[in-house]
Amino acid sequence: MKIREDVAQLLRAGHSDRGIARQLGVHRDQVIKARRALGIPAVPTHPRPRPVEEVFQARVEEVDGGHLKWTGFRNERGTPVVKHRVQGVLRNETAYRVAWRFGHTREPEGLVLPGCGYEQCVAPGHMEDRVMRAAYTAIFGEAA
């Protein structure tokens, strides 16, 4: 089998079959046959899942006042959402719940929201769950 040199170079460089086919305008089957002929193992189609901490940190921006502004995806209600894999299953969690876990030793109870007044904040120390809000209300009463 005659193998195109540009295909062989990209295969040796670790590119995927689909990526090579797209880049060079060749049929993917040609690339697969060349890979087999050269004895180069296939490239995994899905990259290694990143830890949720890494996903979270890539989507925040520090702002004045110790706040972390969420720059990532938001759902239809505007709530910051972290998409990550847990044991191979894609999960969508609010960035508030993920931030809570970074700043506390227990799982949150109920709705988690920023208690600092900065609407877009996802700083772990600024998160409040139902238990914290209830304790605050018990001590200080309802907000005016």
N, C-alpha and C positions, 0 to 999 in steps of 0.2 A: 504494500500500500504506500502510495506517495503521500507524504505529510507536508503540508505547508509549513515553512520555517517560522512564520509569524505565529501560527497556531502552536507549534512546538515550544516557542519561546514563552508564550503566555502560560502554557501548561506547566512548564518547568518553574515558572515564577509563582505558581500556586493559585492562579485564577480559576474561577468556576467555569463549568461548561457553558452555562447560560450567559455568563458575563463575556466570555470569549466570543461566542456566537453573535451576541449583540454588538460588541465592539468591532468585530471584523466583517460583519454582514454575511456570515456563513451559517449553514444549517447546523443545529446543535448535534445532530447525529454524526456529522463529520468530526466534530470535536470529540465526541465520545469514542468514536472509532480510533482517532489519533491517540487519545489518552490510553486506551487499551493496548494499542500497538507499541507505544513507548513504555508501557508498564508503570504508568504514573497513577497512584491511587486517587480516587475521586475526592473532591473537596467537600466537606460537610456543607449542606445547604443552609443550615441555620447556625449563626454564630453562637458562641458560648453565652448563656444567659448572664447578664450582669447582676451583681448583688443589688438589692433594693436600695442600699445606702448609696451606691454609685449612681444609680438612676436618679435618686432624689437630689443628690448634690449637684448633678449636671443641670438641674432645672431650677436652681435658686440663685438669687442675687442679693448680696448684702446691701442693706440701705440704712440710713441714719436711724438711731434709736435702738440698735440691736435687733432690728427686724430682718427677716428673710422674706423677700418678695418671690412669689411663685411665678416662673416664666414658662412653665410647661403647659400641658393639655388641661383644658377645663371641660367639664360636662355641660349639658344643655342648660343647667341652672347656674353655671359660672363657678362651680366648686372645683378647686384644684384636684386633679386626679393623677395618681402614679400608676402606670401600667408596668407590671413586672411578672416574672415567672416564679412560681413556688412549686417545686417538685414537678417541673415540666408543664404545669397548668398556668395559663395566662390569667392574671388577676388584675382587677381594677380596684384600687382603694383610694380613699380620699388622702390627699397629701397631709391633711390634719392628723389622721390616724397614724400614718407612717411617722410623722414628726413626733407625735406623742410617744411612740415606742422608743425613740432615740433619747427622750428626756426623762422617762419614768421607768420604774422597775415593775410596774404592773400593767396589765392590759387595760385599755380605756373602757369605761362603762357609758353606754349611750352615745349621744352625739358629741363629737369633738369639734371645738371651734376655737379660734384665737381669742384670748381674753384681753389682749392689749389694746384693742380698738383700731389697730391697723388692719384694714379689710383683707389685704392680700398676704398677710403674714403667715408663715409656716415655720417660724422659729420654735424648736422643741420646747423651750422654757416658757413660751407664751401660750401654749395649748391648755385648754380646760375641757374636762369631760363633765358628765352630769353630776358626778359625786363632788367635784370641786365647786361647781356652780351652786349646788345645794348647800354645801358648807359655807360658802361666801354669803348666801342669802340668809342662812340661819344666824350668822354672826352680825351682818350689817343690815339685814332686811332687804326688801325689794328696792331695785334702783329707781330713782325718781324719774 
